[in-house]
Amino acid sequence: MPRIVAPTNAAQREQTQRKILNAFGELLFTHGLPGLTMTDVARTAGVGRTAVYNYFADLEQLLVAYALDETGKFVVELKSKLEGQENPVDRLAVYVRAQMEDLTRRHLPPGPAMRSVLSSESFAKLGIHVGELNTILTDILRAGMAQRYLPAADVDGLVQLIHGSLTASASRRNMDTPDEEHIAGAVRFIQAGVGASFDAKGRPVQQG
């Protein structure tokens, strides 16, 4: 019998699963997804290969679990950061900044690459949190338009353009920690792209 180091069996299982997910994330960063095996994950996590299979049937299931875990944590953090901002243009800046930092520190393959290695069913599971992010950004843009901080436009189209710009910008940098100049530039670019205006002190102003 393995020695129980957590207070309960459930806690022990949670600790082991966390070790596996952390090891998988570390390997994605150091080696990438191609060629990665469950044996590699087990070795990095410090557990037996059989133990990994007790939690995840295969690498695809592990990848989905890791992606959902990472994205879920990001959504929680993002909502917390947005709570202190009332102006929709400022909220957009918080959203863009958080996305830039997250996209450059996470080690998940980009969307098209994920689609190529996952089954349709598994890829669809990732859409849950992606849809939640879309909703957050949609609400920010609609509030900006309703309060006349942004000109009326196709919100769904803007959401796609913003996320596409963020992904491309993070990919071009390919760095562990984005510098402030690059983040500030992305914020300004996207705010300008959706039509935000500012006064001489850099504060958002209503239009019309």
N, CA and C of each residue as an Amber inpcrd file, in Angstrom:
protein
   624
   0.8410000  -1.1940000   0.0000000   0.0000000   0.0000000   0.0000000
   0.8840000   1.2550000   0.0000000   0.5970000   2.2260000  -0.8910000
   1.3820000   3.4600000  -0.8790000   1.0990000   4.2770000   0.3690000
   2.0800000   4.9940000   0.8360000   1.9190000   5.7830000   2.0440000
   1.0460000   7.0010000   1.7480000   0.0540000   7.2360000   2.5890000
  -0.8400000   8.3710000   2.4130000  -0.1980000   9.6000000   3.0540000
   0.0560000  10.6290000   2.2620000   0.6910000  11.8260000   2.7930000
  -0.3070000  12.9680000   2.9290000  -1.5080000  12.8070000   2.3940000
  -2.5460000  13.8190000   2.5180000  -3.5340000  13.3880000   3.5990000
  -4.3210000  14.3410000   4.1590000  -5.2530000  14.0030000   5.2380000
  -6.2840000  12.9480000   4.8600000  -6.7250000  12.9330000   3.6120000
  -7.7320000  11.9790000   3.1660000  -7.3290000  11.4030000   1.8150000
  -7.9820000  10.3000000   1.4510000  -7.7230000   9.7120000   0.1370000
  -8.0660000  10.6920000  -0.9830000  -9.1560000  11.4420000  -0.7920000
  -9.5620000  12.4060000  -1.8130000  -8.4990000  13.4830000  -1.9780000
  -7.9560000  13.9450000  -0.8500000  -6.9100000  14.9630000  -0.9110000
  -5.6580000  14.4080000  -1.5690000  -5.3640000  13.1400000  -1.2890000
  -4.2060000  12.5010000  -1.9000000  -4.3630000  12.4040000  -3.4110000
  -5.5560000  12.0510000  -3.8510000  -5.8250000  11.9680000  -5.2820000
  -5.6970000  13.3440000  -5.9310000  -6.2000000  14.3560000  -5.2460000
  -6.1160000  15.7170000  -5.7810000  -4.6630000  16.1680000  -5.8940000
  -3.8600000  15.8340000  -4.8950000  -2.4430000  16.1960000  -4.9360000
  -1.7310000  15.5050000  -6.0960000  -2.0290000  14.2260000  -6.2670000
  -1.3890000  13.4720000  -7.3490000  -1.8000000  14.0140000  -8.7070000
  -3.0820000  14.2990000  -8.8590000  -3.5600000  14.8480000 -10.1280000
  -2.9130000  16.2000000 -10.4090000  -2.7570000  17.0130000  -9.3760000
  -2.1150000  18.3110000  -9.5530000  -0.6560000  18.1500000  -9.9790000
   0.0520000  17.1810000  -9.3930000   1.4340000  16.9120000  -9.7690000
   1.5260000  16.5120000 -11.2370000   0.5790000  15.7110000 -11.6800000
   0.5710000  15.2580000 -13.0710000   0.3270000  16.4350000 -14.0160000
  -0.6670000  17.2660000 -13.6890000  -0.9760000  18.4240000 -14.5330000
   0.1910000  19.4060000 -14.5710000   0.8220000  19.6300000 -13.4140000
   1.9730000  20.5420000 -13.3680000   3.1390000  19.9960000 -14.1900000
   3.3580000  18.6900000 -14.0890000   4.4350000  18.0680000 -14.8580000
   4.1670000  18.1780000 -16.3530000   2.9190000  17.9800000 -16.7360000
   2.5470000  18.0900000 -18.1460000   2.7930000  19.5100000 -18.6550000
   2.4100000  20.5170000 -17.8480000   2.6430000  21.8980000 -18.2380000
   4.1200000  22.2080000 -18.3690000   4.9240000  21.6770000 -17.4660000
   6.3750000  21.8930000 -17.5230000   6.9670000  21.2950000 -18.7880000
   6.4990000  20.1060000 -19.1560000   7.0080000  19.4420000 -20.3510000
   6.5620000  20.1570000 -21.6260000   5.3500000  20.7020000 -21.6240000
   4.9020000  21.4740000 -22.7780000   5.8220000  22.6720000 -23.0110000
   6.2630000  23.2750000 -21.9010000   7.1320000  24.4490000 -22.0030000
   8.5360000  24.0620000 -22.4700000   9.0840000  22.9870000 -21.9030000
  10.4780000  22.6390000 -22.1980000  10.6440000  21.8290000 -23.4820000
   9.6460000  21.0250000 -23.8330000   9.7960000  20.1210000 -24.9810000
   8.7340000  20.2940000 -26.0590000   7.5890000  20.8910000 -25.7030000
   6.5040000  20.9950000 -26.6630000   5.6850000  19.7120000 -26.6990000
   4.6020000  19.7320000 -27.4550000   3.6920000  18.5900000 -27.5080000
   4.2000000  17.4330000 -28.3780000   4.8010000  17.6940000 -29.5410000
   5.2470000  16.5790000 -30.3910000   6.2360000  15.6590000 -29.6700000
   5.9640000  14.3790000 -29.6950000   6.8620000  13.3990000 -29.0890000
   6.6540000  13.1960000 -27.5990000   5.8050000  13.9870000 -26.9860000
   5.5730000  13.8650000 -25.5460000   4.7990000  12.5850000 -25.2510000
   5.1970000  11.8540000 -24.2170000   4.5490000  10.5960000 -23.8730000
   4.0780000  10.6060000 -22.4280000   3.1970000   9.6740000 -22.1090000
   2.7000000   9.5360000 -20.7360000   3.8400000   9.1270000 -19.8080000
   4.8030000   8.3920000 -20.3340000   5.9710000   7.9960000 -19.5370000
   6.7730000   9.2240000 -19.1340000   6.9270000  10.1630000 -20.0640000
   7.6240000  11.4160000 -19.7500000   6.9140000  12.1590000 -18.6270000
   5.5920000  12.2000000 -18.7110000   4.8050000  12.9090000 -17.7030000
   4.9590000  12.2380000 -16.3470000   4.8800000  10.9160000 -16.3210000
   5.0130000  10.1800000 -15.0640000   6.3800000  10.4160000 -14.4290000
   7.4220000  10.3770000 -15.2420000   8.7780000  10.5760000 -14.7330000
   8.9390000  11.9790000 -14.1470000   8.4290000  12.9800000 -14.8440000
   8.5430000  14.3560000 -14.3740000   7.7100000  14.5870000 -13.1160000
   6.5650000  13.9380000 -13.0400000   5.6820000  14.1010000 -11.8800000
   6.1650000  13.3080000 -10.6750000   7.0600000  12.3460000 -10.8990000
   7.5480000  11.5220000  -9.8060000   6.5600000  10.4650000  -9.3730000
   5.7440000   9.9950000 -10.3390000   4.7730000   8.9380000 -10.0410000
   4.9420000   7.8240000 -11.0670000   4.3430000   6.6770000 -10.7900000
   4.4140000   5.5690000 -11.7270000   3.5540000   5.8320000 -12.9580000
   3.9380000   5.2160000 -14.0720000   3.1670000   5.4140000 -15.3040000
   1.7320000   4.9470000 -15.1370000   1.5510000   3.8640000 -14.3890000
   0.2040000   3.3570000 -14.1420000  -0.6370000   4.3880000 -13.4050000
  -0.0040000   5.1240000 -12.5030000  -0.7290000   6.1410000 -11.7400000
  -1.2760000   7.2220000 -12.6650000  -0.4960000   7.5860000 -13.6850000
  -0.9680000   8.6000000 -14.6370000  -2.2080000   8.0950000 -15.3630000
  -2.1700000   6.8270000 -15.7630000  -3.3180000   6.2580000 -16.4740000
  -4.5340000   6.0980000 -15.5700000  -4.3290000   6.0910000 -14.2710000
  -5.4690000   6.0270000 -13.3480000  -6.2810000   7.3190000 -13.3780000
  -5.6300000   8.3980000 -13.8040000  -6.3000000   9.6940000 -13.8550000
  -6.6890000  10.0920000 -15.2700000  -5.8540000   9.7230000 -16.2380000
  -6.0790000  10.1340000 -17.6230000  -5.8500000   8.9400000 -18.5470000
  -6.8400000   8.6690000 -19.3760000  -6.7820000   7.4800000 -20.2320000
  -5.6910000   7.5770000 -21.2830000  -5.4150000   8.7790000 -21.7560000
  -4.3920000   8.9590000 -22.7960000  -3.9210000  10.4110000 -22.7930000
  -2.9860000  10.7090000 -23.6750000  -2.3980000  12.0420000 -23.7310000
  -3.4370000  13.0890000 -24.1360000  -4.3710000  12.7000000 -24.9860000
  -5.4070000  13.6410000 -25.4160000  -6.2590000  14.0760000 -24.2360000
  -6.6610000  13.1280000 -23.4120000  -7.4690000  13.4520000 -22.2420000
  -6.6940000  14.3300000 -21.2660000  -5.4040000  14.0670000 -21.1390000
  -4.5510000  14.8700000 -20.2650000  -4.4170000  16.2920000 -20.8080000
  -4.2650000  16.4320000 -22.1010000  -4.1490000  17.7470000 -22.7220000
  -5.4150000  18.5660000 -22.5000000  -6.5630000  17.9380000 -22.6770000
  -7.8390000  18.6300000 -22.4680000  -7.9810000  19.0590000 -21.0110000
  -7.6360000  18.1650000 -20.0910000  -7.7420000  18.4810000 -18.6640000
  -6.8330000  19.6490000 -18.3010000  -5.6260000  19.6390000 -18.8350000
  -4.6830000  20.7280000 -18.5600000  -5.1900000  22.0450000 -19.1380000
  -5.6920000  22.0110000 -20.3690000  -6.1870000  23.2250000 -21.0060000
  -7.3720000  23.8010000 -20.2430000  -8.2950000  22.9480000 -19.8290000
  -9.4570000  23.4180000 -19.0720000  -9.0450000  23.9750000 -17.7210000
  -8.0750000  23.3400000 -17.0870000  -7.6050000  23.7880000 -15.7810000
  -6.9540000  25.1650000 -15.8990000  -6.0840000  25.3190000 -16.8800000
  -5.3840000  26.5880000 -17.0660000  -6.3490000  27.7120000 -17.4390000
  -7.2540000  27.4200000 -18.3670000  -8.1910000  28.4440000 -18.8060000
  -9.1710000  28.8000000 -17.7050000  -9.5850000  27.7950000 -16.9290000
 -10.4980000  28.0510000 -15.8230000  -9.8870000  28.9810000 -14.7890000
  -8.6210000  28.7590000 -14.4550000  -7.9360000  29.6270000 -13.4920000
  -7.8170000  31.0460000 -14.0440000  -7.5610000  31.1520000 -15.3440000
  -7.4390000  32.4700000 -15.9480000  -8.7540000  33.2410000 -15.8830000
  -9.8580000  32.5640000 -16.1480000 -11.1670000  33.2260000 -16.1060000
 -11.4550000  33.7770000 -14.7190000 -11.1370000  32.9960000 -13.6950000
 -11.3510000  33.4430000 -12.3150000 -10.4970000  34.6780000 -12.0190000
  -9.2260000  34.6340000 -12.3980000  -8.3160000  35.7600000 -12.1650000
  -8.7760000  37.0000000 -12.9300000  -9.2230000  36.8080000 -14.1580000
  -9.6630000  37.9240000 -14.9840000 -10.8770000  38.6120000 -14.3670000
 -11.8410000  37.8330000 -13.9330000 -13.0350000  38.4160000 -13.3280000
 -12.6880000  39.2050000 -12.0790000 -11.7240000  38.7180000 -11.3160000
 -11.2950000  39.4240000 -10.1160000 -10.6730000  40.7730000 -10.4740000
  -9.8540000  40.8120000 -11.5230000  -9.2140000  42.0550000 -11.9490000
 -10.2230000  43.0550000 -12.4960000 -11.2620000  42.5630000 -13.1380000
 -12.2510000  43.4380000 -13.7420000 -13.1790000  44.0710000 -12.7090000
 -13.2720000  43.4730000 -11.5400000 -14.1990000  43.9610000 -10.5190000
 -13.9280000  45.4060000 -10.1160000 -12.6870000  45.8360000 -10.1280000
 -12.3580000  47.1800000  -9.6890000 -12.4520000  48.2410000 -10.7710000
 -12.9060000  47.8630000 -11.9610000 -12.9710000  48.8070000 -13.0800000
 -14.4230000  49.0020000 -13.5130000 -14.8560000  50.2520000 -13.5960000
 -16.2330000  50.5400000 -13.9980000 -16.3220000  51.0210000 -15.4410000
 -15.3680000  51.8400000 -15.8650000 -15.4140000  52.3620000 -17.2230000
 -15.1150000  51.2340000 -18.2140000 -15.9480000  51.0450000 -19.2380000
 -15.7460000  49.9330000 -20.1760000 -14.4340000  50.0030000 -20.9530000
 -13.9260000  51.2030000 -21.2190000 -12.6480000  51.3210000 -21.9350000
 -11.5060000  50.8620000 -21.0310000 -11.6040000  51.1920000 -19.7430000
 -10.6030000  50.7150000 -18.7860000 -10.7150000  49.2040000 -18.6010000
 -11.9320000  48.7020000 -18.6270000 -12.1380000  47.2530000 -18.5160000
 -11.5410000  46.5340000 -19.7200000 -11.6580000  47.1460000 -20.8790000
 -11.0540000  46.5670000 -22.0800000  -9.5390000  46.5050000 -21.9270000
  -8.9500000  47.5500000 -21.3420000  -7.5030000  47.5630000 -21.1280000
  -7.0870000  46.4350000 -20.1880000  -7.8640000  46.2210000 -19.1310000
  -7.5780000  45.1330000 -18.1890000  -7.6750000  43.7890000 -18.8990000
  -8.6910000  43.6350000 -19.7360000  -8.8940000  42.3820000 -20.4670000
  -7.7150000  42.1030000 -21.3970000  -7.3200000  43.1050000 -22.1760000
  -6.2200000  42.9280000 -23.1240000  -4.9190000  42.6190000 -22.3870000
  -4.6510000  43.3660000 -21.3210000  -3.4330000  43.1480000 -20.5470000
  -3.3870000  41.7290000 -19.9780000  -4.4960000  41.2930000 -19.4010000
  -4.5480000  39.9510000 -18.8010000  -4.3490000  38.8760000 -19.8670000
  -4.9620000  39.0680000 -21.0280000  -4.8160000  38.1040000 -22.1120000
  -3.3780000  38.0530000 -22.6170000  -2.7380000  39.2040000 -22.7570000
  -1.3590000  39.2370000 -23.2230000  -0.4430000  38.4810000 -22.2650000
  -0.6160000  38.7390000 -20.9900000   0.2250000  38.0750000 -19.9920000
  -0.0380000  36.5680000 -19.9800000  -1.3130000  36.1930000 -20.1180000
  -1.6610000  34.7780000 -20.0660000  -1.1800000  34.0350000 -21.3050000
  -1.3660000  34.6210000 -22.4720000  -0.9890000  33.9620000 -23.7170000
   0.5100000  33.7300000 -23.8300000   1.3020000  34.6010000 -23.2070000
   2.7470000  34.4590000 -23.3150000   3.3510000  33.6170000 -22.2000000
   2.5610000  33.3220000 -21.1440000   3.1140000  32.4950000 -20.0810000
   2.5900000  31.0640000 -20.1510000   1.4220000  30.8890000 -20.7890000
   0.8930000  29.5380000 -20.9130000   1.6270000  28.8040000 -22.0190000
   1.5800000  27.4820000 -21.9650000   2.3600000  26.6910000 -22.9060000
   1.4790000  25.7910000 -23.7640000   0.2110000  26.1910000 -23.9020000
  -0.6960000  25.4070000 -24.7250000  -0.4430000  25.6720000 -26.2030000
  -0.6160000  24.6590000 -27.0400000  -0.5170000  24.9070000 -28.4760000
  -1.6270000  25.8640000 -28.8930000  -1.4340000  26.6540000 -29.9600000
  -2.4990000  27.5500000 -30.4250000  -3.7080000  26.7630000 -30.9080000
  -4.8380000  27.4630000 -31.0670000  -6.0930000  26.8080000 -31.4250000
  -6.0210000  25.8530000 -32.6020000  -5.4850000  26.2890000 -33.7480000
  -5.4150000  25.3820000 -34.9020000  -4.6090000  24.1210000 -34.6140000
  -3.5200000  24.2660000 -33.8420000  -2.7030000  23.0880000 -33.5120000
  -3.4730000  22.1530000 -32.5880000  -4.2160000  22.7320000 -31.6560000
  -5.0290000  21.9100000 -30.7510000  -6.0670000  21.1250000 -31.5500000
  -6.6810000  21.7890000 -32.5120000  -7.7000000  21.1140000 -33.3210000
  -7.1060000  19.9380000 -34.0900000  -5.8370000  20.0640000 -34.4940000
  -5.2130000  19.0120000 -35.2980000  -4.8420000  17.7820000 -34.4800000
  -4.6900000  17.9340000 -33.1560000  -4.2710000  16.7950000 -32.3370000
  -5.4010000  16.2440000 -31.4750000  -6.5420000  16.9310000 -31.4520000
  -7.6540000  16.4840000 -30.6270000  -8.8140000  16.0030000 -31.4950000
  -9.5780000  15.0820000 -30.9470000 -10.8020000  14.6620000 -31.6150000
 -11.8000000  15.8130000 -31.5650000 -12.8260000  15.7610000 -32.4100000
 -13.8360000  16.8250000 -32.4320000 -14.5110000  16.9670000 -31.0760000
 -14.7620000  15.8320000 -30.4260000 -15.4220000  15.8430000 -29.1230000
 -14.5500000  16.5310000 -28.0730000 -13.2540000  16.1940000 -28.0740000
 -12.3500000  16.7810000 -27.0970000 -12.1630000  18.2720000 -27.3570000
 -12.0440000  18.6450000 -28.6310000 -11.8540000  20.0500000 -28.9570000
 -13.0730000  20.8700000 -28.5590000 -14.2620000  20.2650000 -28.6930000
 -15.4980000  20.9680000 -28.3320000 -15.5370000  21.2880000 -26.8420000
 -14.9220000  20.4230000 -26.0160000 -14.9090000  20.6640000 -24.5710000
 -14.1720000  21.9470000 -24.2200000 -13.1770000  22.2820000 -25.0230000
 -12.4030000  23.4940000 -24.7570000 -13.2190000  24.7450000 -25.0280000
 -14.2870000  24.5990000 -25.8050000 -15.1000000  25.7490000 -26.1470000
 -15.8800000  26.3250000 -24.9880000 -15.9840000  25.5840000 -23.8840000
 -16.7570000  26.0580000 -22.7310000 -16.1470000  27.3400000 -22.1900000
 -14.8520000  27.2900000 -21.8640000 -14.2000000  28.4590000 -21.2960000
 -13.9180000  29.5180000 -22.3630000 -13.6670000  29.0930000 -23.5950000
 -13.4720000  30.0600000 -24.6720000 -14.7420000  30.8870000 -24.8460000
 -15.8840000  30.2090000 -24.7560000 -17.1600000  30.9030000 -24.8530000
 -17.3470000  31.8860000 -23.7150000 -16.8670000  31.5410000 -22.5230000
 -16.9860000  32.4400000 -21.3790000 -16.1370000  33.6910000 -21.5890000
 -14.9480000  33.5190000 -22.1370000 -14.0920000  34.6740000 -22.4440000
 -14.7470000  35.5650000 -23.4980000 -15.3430000  34.9490000 -24.4960000
 -16.0450000  35.7150000 -25.5210000 -17.1660000  36.5430000 -24.9090000
 -17.8690000  35.9460000 -23.9510000 -18.9810000  36.6410000 -23.2950000
 -18.4810000  37.8470000 -22.5030000 -17.3710000  37.6800000 -21.7890000
 -16.8020000  38.7860000 -21.0120000 -16.4350000  39.9450000 -21.9270000
 -15.7300000  39.6360000 -23.0170000 -15.3200000  40.6820000 -23.9480000
 -16.5280000  41.3070000 -24.6410000 -17.4950000  40.4980000 -25.0010000
 -18.7160000  41.0090000 -25.6320000 -19.4340000  41.9900000 -24.7180000
 -19.5420000  41.6460000 -23.4440000 -20.2100000  42.5290000 -22.4810000
 -19.4690000  43.8550000 -22.3360000 -18.1370000  43.8080000 -22.3360000
 -17.3320000  45.0310000 -22.2290000 -17.5900000  45.9350000 -23.4320000
 -17.5620000  45.3660000 -24.6280000 -17.7520000  46.1600000 -25.8380000
 -19.1670000  46.7290000 -25.9210000 -20.1450000  45.9280000 -25.5850000
 -21.5280000  46.4070000 -25.6460000 -21.7650000  47.5270000 -24.6380000
 -21.1640000  47.3990000 -23.4420000 -21.2870000  48.4640000 -22.4450000
 -20.6290000  49.7400000 -22.9550000 -19.4780000  49.6010000 -23.6110000
 -18.7900000  50.7650000 -24.1540000 -19.6260000  51.4790000 -25.1960000
 -20.3170000  50.7150000 -26.0220000 -21.1720000  51.3150000 -27.0420000
 -22.4180000  51.9310000 -26.4240000 -23.0080000  51.2420000 -25.4690000
 -24.2250000  51.7440000 -24.8260000 -23.9560000  53.0440000 -24.0730000
 -22.7570000  53.1600000 -23.4890000 -22.4010000  54.3580000 -22.7210000
 -21.7000000  55.4040000 -23.5790000 -21.6390000  55.1630000 -24.8890000
 -21.0640000  56.1010000 -25.8690000 -19.5670000  56.3340000 -25.7020000
 -18.8800000  55.3660000 -25.1360000 -17.4160000  55.4330000 -25.0950000
 -16.8200000  54.7920000 -26.3570000 -17.6360000  53.9940000 -27.0460000
 -17.2040000  53.3500000 -28.2850000 -18.2670000  53.5520000 -29.3410000
 -17.8900000  53.7100000 -30.6050000 -18.8880000  53.8320000 -31.6720000
 -19.5680000  52.4850000 -31.9230000 -20.7920000  52.5410000 -32.3810000
 -21.5280000  51.3140000 -32.6790000 -20.8040000  50.5200000 -33.7630000
 -20.7590000  49.2030000 -33.5780000 -20.0730000  48.3390000 -34.5460000
 -20.5480000  46.9040000 -34.3440000 -20.0850000  46.0140000 -35.2260000
 -20.4030000  44.5860000 -35.1290000 -19.6000000  43.9830000 -33.9800000
 -20.2620000  43.7320000 -32.8600000 -19.5620000  43.2640000 -31.6610000
 -18.9210000  41.9020000 -31.8860000 -19.6550000  40.9870000 -32.4850000
 -19.1090000  39.6420000 -32.7080000 -17.8500000  39.7030000 -33.5840000
 -17.8890000  40.5520000 -34.5860000 -16.7160000  40.6970000 -35.4450000
 -15.5350000  41.2840000 -34.6950000 -15.8000000  42.2620000 -33.8260000
 -14.7260000  42.8640000 -33.0450000 -14.1030000  41.8550000 -32.0870000
 -14.9320000  41.0120000 -31.4880000 -14.4180000  39.9860000 -30.5690000
 -13.4340000  39.0750000 -31.2880000 -13.7960000  38.6430000 -32.4910000
 -12.9020000  37.7680000 -33.2580000 -11.6070000  38.4880000 -33.6320000
 -11.7250000  39.7370000 -34.0370000 -10.5350000  40.4980000 -34.4210000
  -9.6070000  40.7300000 -33.2280000 -10.1850000  41.0530000 -32.0740000
  -9.3720000  41.2990000 -30.8820000  -8.6330000  40.0440000 -30.4630000
  -9.3360000  38.9190000 -30.3900000  -8.6760000  37.6790000 -29.9780000
  -7.6260000  37.2500000 -30.9960000  -7.9100000  37.4650000 -32.2830000
  -6.9280000  37.1310000 -33.3000000  -5.6750000  37.9880000 -33.1760000
  -5.8680000  39.2730000 -32.9010000  -4.7320000  40.1860000 -32.7440000
  -3.8950000  39.8160000 -31.5290000  -4.5650000  39.4630000 -30.4380000
  -3.8430000  39.1060000 -29.2170000  -3.0180000  37.8420000 -29.4100000
  -3.6120000  36.8390000 -30.0410000  -2.9000000  35.5850000 -30.2700000
  -1.6940000  35.7960000 -31.1710000  -1.8840000  36.5730000 -32.2370000
  -0.7800000  36.8310000 -33.1680000   0.3220000  37.6210000 -32.4860000
  -0.0470000  38.6080000 -31.6740000   0.9480000  39.4360000 -30.9970000
   1.7580000  38.6190000 -30.0140000   1.0900000  37.7490000 -29.2440000
   1.8010000  36.9070000 -28.2790000   2.7180000  35.9240000 -28.9900000
   2.2790000  35.3840000 -30.1180000   3.0930000  34.4140000 -30.8550000
   4.3430000  35.0620000 -31.4200000   4.2230000  36.3080000 -31.8890000
   5.3910000  36.9960000 -32.4650000   6.4550000  37.2400000 -31.4080000
   6.0220000  37.5430000 -30.1820000   6.9920000  37.8370000 -29.1340000
   7.6820000  36.5770000 -28.6360000   6.8770000  35.5230000 -28.4270000
   7.4230000  34.2290000 -27.9840000   8.3590000  34.3960000 -26.7940000
   7.8500000  35.0170000 -25.7350000   8.6800000  35.2550000 -24.5680000
   7.9720000  34.7680000 -23.3200000   8.7560000  34.5400000 -22.2540000
   8.1720000  34.0450000 -21.0190000   7.3720000  35.1310000 -20.3100000
   7.9050000  36.3500000 -20.2550000   7.2400000  37.4490000 -19.5720000
   7.1830000  38.6500000 -20.5050000   5.9870000  39.0680000 -20.9200000
   5.9000000  40.1910000 -21.8380000   6.3400000  41.4810000 -21.1600000
   7.0840000  42.3490000 -21.8700000   7.5270000  43.5990000 -21.2720000
   6.3930000  44.6120000 -21.2990000   6.4860000  45.6120000 -20.4210000
   5.4180000  46.5850000 -20.2570000   5.1670000  47.3810000 -21.5340000
   6.2180000  47.7060000 -22.2510000   6.0610000  48.4780000 -23.4850000
   5.2210000  47.7120000 -24.5050000   5.4820000  46.4240000 -24.6250000
   4.7380000  45.6050000 -25.5840000   3.2800000  45.4780000 -25.1670000
   3.0300000  45.2680000 -23.8830000   1.6540000  45.1500000 -23.3950000
   0.9070000  46.4670000 -23.5950000   1.5390000  47.5780000 -23.2020000
   0.8980000  48.8830000 -23.3430000   0.5940000  49.1840000 -24.8100000
   1.5020000  48.7700000 -25.7000000   1.2780000  48.9690000 -27.1240000
   0.0720000  48.1890000 -27.6180000  -0.0660000  46.9470000 -27.1540000
  -1.2110000  46.1250000 -27.5490000  -2.5110000  46.7160000 -27.0290000
  -2.4780000  47.2290000 -25.8000000  -3.6740000  47.8530000 -25.2210000
  -4.0900000  49.0530000 -26.0540000  -3.1400000  49.9300000 -26.3630000
  -3.4460000  51.1290000 -27.1460000  -3.9470000  50.7750000 -28.5460000
  -3.3170000  49.7780000 -29.1600000  -3.6930000  49.3730000 -30.5150000
  -5.1410000  48.8920000 -30.5530000  -5.5130000  48.0680000 -29.5880000
  -6.8630000  47.5060000 -29.5880000  -7.8880000  48.5560000 -29.1790000
  -7.5600000  49.3940000 -28.2060000  -8.4900000  50.4660000 -27.8390000
  -8.7460000  51.3850000 -29.0320000  -7.6910000  51.7230000 -29.7550000
  -7.8500000  52.5650000 -30.9420000  -8.6420000  51.8360000 -32.0160000
  -8.4040000  50.5460000 -32.1340000  -9.0840000  49.7550000 -33.1500000
 -10.5860000  49.6840000 -32.9690000 -11.0580000  49.7520000 -31.7250000
 -12.5060000  49.7070000 -31.4840000 -13.0920000  51.1150000 -31.3880000
 -12.2430000  52.1540000 -31.5470000 -12.7430000  53.5150000 -31.6330000
 -12.7830000  54.2980000 -30.3400000 -12.0260000  53.8930000 -29.3220000
 -12.0140000  54.6250000 -28.0550000 -11.2930000  55.9540000 -28.2240000
 -11.7450000  56.9820000 -27.4820000 -11.1160000  58.3030000 -27.4970000
 -10.7010000  58.6790000 -26.0770000  -9.6860000  59.5430000 -25.9750000
  -9.1480000  59.9110000 -24.6670000  -8.9210000  61.4170000 -24.5910000
  -8.9590000  61.9460000 -23.3680000  -8.6600000  63.3580000 -23.1860000
  -7.1500000  63.5490000 -23.0390000  -6.7350000  64.7920000 -22.7560000
  -5.3080000  65.0990000 -22.6810000  -4.5970000  64.3450000 -21.5670000
  -5.3550000  63.9070000 -20.5650000  -4.7660000  63.1620000 -19.4480000
  -4.8630000  61.6410000 -19.6400000  -5.3230000  61.2290000 -20.8250000
  -5.4020000  59.8120000 -21.1260000  -6.6200000  59.1210000 -20.5780000
  -7.6460000  59.8940000 -20.1910000  -8.8630000  59.3020000 -19.6520000
  -9.8810000  59.0960000 -20.7520000 -10.6080000  57.9850000 -20.7330000
 -11.6270000  57.7390000 -21.7630000 -12.6970000  58.8270000 -21.7640000
 -13.1210000  59.2090000 -22.9570000 -14.1740000  60.2290000 -23.0680000
 -15.3350000  59.6820000 -23.8970000 -16.5260000  60.1800000 -23.5650000
 -17.7020000  59.7810000 -24.3110000 -17.7350000  60.4990000 -25.6520000
 -18.4170000  59.8840000 -26.5910000 -18.4300000  60.4100000 -27.9500000
 -19.8470000  60.8060000 -28.3490000 -19.9460000  61.7780000 -29.2040000
 -21.2500000  62.1860000 -29.7050000 -22.1520000  62.7570000 -28.6630000
